[in-house]
Amino acid sequence: MAVSLQRGLVLRLITTIVVLFLLDAVACYYTAMHFSNVVYDRWLVDSARSLTTALKVDNNRISLDLPHVARDIFQFDEIDKTYFRVSSGTVLIAGDTRLPQASGTVNEQEHFLDTDIDRIPVRLVAVKISRSLLPAPVLIEVAETLNKRLRLRREIVLAMVAPQLTLIATAIAAAWLGISLGLKPLTTLAEQLEARGHDNLSPVPEQGLPREARVLVSKMNGLFSRLEHSMAMQRRFIADAAHQLRTPLAAVLLHAERAEQARSALDREEGGNALRSLHSAAQRATRVSHQLLSLARAEPDAIRDEDFKPTDLVALARRIGEEWIPHALVQNSDFGLAVPSHPVIVPVHAGLLTECISNLIDNALRYAGPHSCITLSVSDLPVPTIAVEDNGPGVPLQERARIFERFYRLPSSNVSGCGLGLSIVSEIAKTHRAKVRVEDASTGRGARFVIAFA
């Protein structure tokens, strides 16, 4: 199921806002707790210090002169319950024995403590009083339950959170609207692409698009350009194939009709000639179709990276040379192999490279003619290379840039062919990220075709 970009962006934004809101809510709670303690802790301190006015000393004995009415007023609270305890050392002077005795580190400064009485949480303040009139320090402790504090905390939190919730809802609505408007160019772009025909690969206009969308459109235009080039190459390939196959196929039909019409004994010689011509035309059609298939296999899009494997060029050259020796012997040509004594390892597609070298050797035998000298060589300095050299007529300087074009043949050539051999060599070299060049032969006569691997 396709995921909406707009919905995904909004969900991420909402998630971020909710996390920030929760963190803010925690901060609000602790802020409210702090201020509620500040407010009611002052009351506790005032209550504790008010008890110091009721301390009396009689015969070195400390007592708390607090009538029942005053005690009731002191402990009166409609919401919370108040406890107090007055002690000197381990001696309880007055108050509630359930109140825990504060630590001995308490001094005349207020000391606050969160504790509980009968499992009810309370907030306690302890103050130690040391005066010259008192025979011993007096510890005064006052505690109260937390109901008022909790109520104040809730009120503060609600007062802080409620506006934030409204602000968050407004922010989410604004974000949804903003993202919708921001993604509008992509929606418009999608509508334009959907309205296109399957054969419309023209560039998509980038005007009026945001920078991020322009990057996407730029990549799409690059893809369209490559697709257009690939389709143009396919159309050219089909047209060239039809053109090149038309002539040998027409010759096949013509010679087949001649052979069929040669019925009498007087026509036997004519029939034999027609059959030989038919065989030659069929061979030419077969060669053209084979080269067209080789050209199609050499296209970069038809090769996978895993098809390239480390291969010894020396061993490959020996194997290819052995296959072509019988062809050289047929026309009394001298076929030689010049390779180093050590392996030259290069990652190649062995099948395609064999086709490439075979085309170079075939061209050399055809153009150099009978009694020629052909040499297949391998070198690894300065870069790995494989070369085919002949002592034929060579290639004029002004033609060397065009001989690798499809179906191009030298104007001065009288050798049969369709002009695909060197084009196949060039395509296979490109597939291997190698460079192919033609130069004069080392003997000064003929041509030397070199494939150099980077």
Backbone hydrogen bonds, N-H to C=O, Kabsch-Sander energy under -0.5 kcal/mol:
donor,donor_aa,acceptor,acceptor_aa,energy
8,G,4,S,-2.4
9,L,5,L,-2.5
10,V,6,Q,-2.4
11,L,7,R,-2.7
12,R,8,G,-2.2
13,L,9,L,-2.3
14,I,10,V,-3.0
15,T,11,L,-2.7
16,T,12,R,-2.2
17,I,13,L,-2.6
18,V,14,I,-3.0
19,V,15,T,-2.3
20,L,16,T,-2.5
21,F,17,I,-2.5
22,L,18,V,-2.7
23,L,19,V,-2.4
24,D,20,L,-2.4
25,A,21,F,-2.8
26,V,22,L,-2.3
27,A,23,L,-2.2
28,C,24,D,-2.8
29,Y,25,A,-2.4
30,Y,26,V,-2.3
31,T,27,A,-2.1
32,A,28,C,-2.8
33,M,29,Y,-2.6
34,H,30,Y,-2.1
35,F,31,T,-2.4
36,S,32,A,-2.4
37,N,33,M,-2.0
38,V,34,H,-2.4
39,V,35,F,-2.3
40,Y,36,S,-2.2
41,D,37,N,-2.7
42,R,38,V,-1.2
43,W,39,V,-0.8
44,L,40,Y,-2.1
45,V,41,D,-2.5
46,D,42,R,-2.5
47,S,43,W,-2.6
48,A,44,L,-2.6
49,R,45,V,-2.7
50,S,46,D,-1.8
51,L,47,S,-1.0
51,L,48,A,-0.6
52,T,48,A,-0.5
52,T,49,R,-0.7
53,T,49,R,-0.5
53,T,50,S,-0.8
54,A,51,L,-1.4
55,L,52,T,-1.1
56,K,63,S,-3.0
58,D,61,R,-2.8
61,R,58,D,-0.7
62,I,60,N,-0.5
63,S,56,K,-2.9
65,D,54,A,-3.6
65,D,63,S,-0.6
66,L,64,L,-1.5
71,R,67,P,-2.7
72,D,68,H,-2.7
73,I,69,V,-2.4
74,F,70,A,-2.6
75,Q,71,R,-2.3
76,F,72,D,-0.7
76,F,73,I,-0.6
82,T,75,Q,-0.6
83,Y,143,A,-3.2
85,R,141,E,-2.4
86,V,94,A,-3.3
87,S,139,L,-2.4
88,S,91,V,-2.7
91,V,88,S,-2.0
92,L,90,T,-0.5
93,I,86,V,-2.8
93,I,91,V,-0.6
94,A,86,V,-1.9
96,D,84,F,-3.0
99,L,96,D,-1.0
106,V,103,S,-1.3
111,H,126,A,-1.8
113,L,124,L,-2.7
115,T,113,L,-0.6
115,T,122,V,-1.9
117,I,120,I,-2.5
120,I,117,I,-1.5
122,V,115,T,-2.8
123,R,144,E,-2.6
124,L,113,L,-3.1
125,V,142,V,-2.5
126,A,111,H,-2.5
127,V,140,I,-2.6
128,K,107,N,-1.9
129,I,127,V,-0.5
129,I,138,V,-3.8
130,S,128,K,-0.5
134,L,131,R,-0.9
138,V,129,I,-2.7
139,L,87,S,-3.4
140,I,127,V,-2.9
140,I,138,V,-0.6
141,E,85,R,-2.9
141,E,139,L,-0.5
142,V,125,V,-2.3
143,A,83,Y,-2.6
144,E,123,R,-1.7
145,T,81,K,-1.6
146,L,121,P,-0.6
150,L,146,L,-2.8
151,R,147,N,-2.3
152,L,148,K,-2.5
153,R,149,R,-2.6
154,R,150,L,-2.4
155,E,151,R,-2.2
156,I,152,L,-2.5
157,V,153,R,-2.9
158,L,154,R,-2.9
159,A,155,E,-2.3
160,M,156,I,-1.8
161,V,157,V,-3.2
162,A,158,L,-2.3
164,Q,160,M,-0.8
165,L,161,V,-2.6
166,T,162,A,-1.9
167,L,163,P,-2.5
168,I,164,Q,-2.9
169,A,165,L,-2.5
170,T,166,T,-2.2
171,A,167,L,-2.5
172,I,168,I,-2.7
173,A,169,A,-2.2
174,A,170,T,-2.6
175,A,171,A,-2.6
176,W,172,I,-2.6
177,L,173,A,-2.2
178,G,174,A,-2.9
179,I,175,A,-3.1
180,S,176,W,-2.2
181,L,177,L,-2.4
182,G,178,G,-2.6
183,L,179,I,-2.3
184,K,181,L,-0.7
187,T,183,L,-1.9
188,T,184,K,-2.7
189,L,185,P,-2.4
190,A,186,L,-2.6
191,E,187,T,-2.1
192,Q,188,T,-2.2
193,L,189,L,-2.4
194,E,190,A,-2.3
195,A,191,E,-1.7
196,R,192,Q,-0.5
196,R,193,L,-0.9
200,N,197,G,-1.4
201,L,199,D,-1.0
209,L,206,E,-1.5
214,R,210,P,-2.1
215,V,211,R,-1.6
216,L,212,E,-1.5
217,V,213,A,-2.8
218,S,214,R,-2.7
219,K,215,V,-2.1
220,M,216,L,-2.3
221,N,217,V,-3.0
222,G,218,S,-2.0
223,L,219,K,-2.1
224,F,220,M,-3.0
225,S,221,N,-2.5
226,R,222,G,-2.2
227,L,223,L,-2.7
228,E,224,F,-2.9
229,H,225,S,-2.5
230,S,226,R,-2.7
231,M,227,L,-3.0
232,A,228,E,-2.5
233,M,229,H,-2.5
234,Q,230,S,-2.2
235,R,231,M,-2.8
236,R,232,A,-2.7
237,F,233,M,-2.7
238,I,234,Q,-2.7
239,A,235,R,-2.5
240,D,236,R,-3.0
241,A,237,F,-2.8
242,A,238,I,-2.6
243,H,239,A,-2.3
244,Q,240,D,-2.9
245,L,241,A,-2.4
246,R,242,A,-1.3
247,T,243,H,-0.9
249,L,245,L,-2.0
250,A,246,R,-2.3
251,A,247,T,-2.2
252,V,248,P,-2.1
253,L,249,L,-2.2
254,L,250,A,-2.3
255,H,251,A,-2.7
256,A,252,V,-2.1
257,E,253,L,-2.0
258,R,254,L,-2.0
259,A,255,H,-2.5
260,E,256,A,-1.9
261,Q,257,E,-1.9
262,A,258,R,-1.0
263,R,261,Q,-1.6
267,D,264,S,-0.8
268,R,265,A,-1.3
271,G,267,D,-3.0
272,G,268,R,-2.6
273,N,269,E,-2.3
274,A,270,E,-2.3
275,L,271,G,-2.4
276,R,272,G,-2.5
277,S,273,N,-2.6
278,L,274,A,-2.4
279,H,275,L,-2.6
280,S,276,R,-2.3
281,A,277,S,-2.6
282,A,278,L,-2.4
283,Q,279,H,-2.3
284,R,280,S,-2.2
285,A,281,A,-2.5
286,T,282,A,-2.5
287,R,283,Q,-2.7
288,V,284,R,-2.7
289,S,285,A,-2.5
290,H,286,T,-2.4
291,Q,287,R,-2.5
292,L,288,V,-2.5
293,L,289,S,-2.2
294,S,290,H,-2.1
295,L,291,Q,-2.5
296,A,292,L,-2.1
297,R,293,L,-2.3
298,A,294,S,-1.5
299,E,296,A,-1.1
302,A,299,E,-1.7
303,I,300,P,-1.3
307,D,304,R,-1.5
308,F,305,D,-1.6
309,K,307,D,-0.6
309,K,348,V,-2.5
311,T,346,V,-2.2
313,L,311,T,-0.8
313,L,344,V,-3.1
316,L,312,D,-2.3
317,A,313,L,-2.6
318,R,314,V,-2.2
319,R,315,A,-2.3
320,I,316,L,-2.4
321,G,317,A,-2.8
322,E,318,R,-2.2
323,E,319,R,-1.4
324,W,320,I,-1.4
325,I,321,G,-1.1
328,A,324,W,-2.0
329,L,325,I,-2.3
330,V,326,P,-1.6
331,Q,327,H,-0.9
332,N,329,L,-1.5
333,S,328,A,-3.0
334,D,372,S,-3.3
335,F,333,S,-0.7
336,G,334,D,-0.6
336,G,374,I,-3.1
338,A,376,L,-2.6
339,V,337,L,-0.5
345,I,343,P,-0.5
346,V,311,T,-2.4
348,V,309,K,-2.2
348,V,346,V,-0.7
350,A,348,V,-0.9
353,L,349,H,-2.7
354,T,350,A,-2.2
355,E,351,G,-1.8
356,C,352,L,-2.4
357,I,353,L,-2.6
358,S,354,T,-2.4
359,N,355,E,-2.0
360,L,356,C,-1.7
361,I,357,I,-2.5
362,D,358,S,-2.7
363,N,359,N,-2.5
364,A,360,L,-2.4
365,L,361,I,-2.5
366,R,362,D,-2.2
367,Y,363,N,-2.9
368,A,364,A,-2.4
369,G,365,L,-1.2
371,H,331,Q,-2.2
372,S,369,G,-0.8
374,I,334,D,-3.4
375,T,389,E,-2.6
376,L,336,G,-2.7
377,S,375,T,-0.5
377,S,387,A,-2.7
378,V,338,A,-2.1
379,S,385,T,-2.3
385,T,379,S,-3.0
386,I,451,I,-1.8
387,A,377,S,-2.6
388,V,449,F,-2.2
389,E,375,T,-2.7
390,D,447,A,-2.3
391,N,373,C,-0.6
399,E,396,P,-1.3
400,R,396,P,-0.8
400,R,397,L,-0.9
402,R,399,E,-1.3
403,I,399,E,-1.3
405,E,402,R,-2.2
407,F,419,G,-1.8
408,Y,405,E,-1.4
408,Y,419,G,-0.8
413,S,410,L,-1.8
424,I,420,L,-2.4
425,V,421,G,-1.8
426,S,422,L,-2.4
427,E,423,S,-2.3
428,I,424,I,-2.5
429,A,425,V,-2.1
430,K,426,S,-2.2
431,T,427,E,-2.2
432,H,428,I,-1.4
433,R,430,K,-1.8
434,A,429,A,-3.2
435,K,452,A,-2.4
437,R,450,V,-2.2
439,E,448,R,-2.2
441,A,446,G,-1.2
444,G,441,A,-1.7
448,R,439,E,-2.9
449,F,388,V,-2.6
450,V,437,R,-2.8
450,V,448,R,-0.5
451,I,386,I,-2.4
452,A,435,K,-3.1
452,A,450,V,-0.6
453,F,384,P,-2.9
453,F,451,I,-0.5
454,A,433,R,-0.7
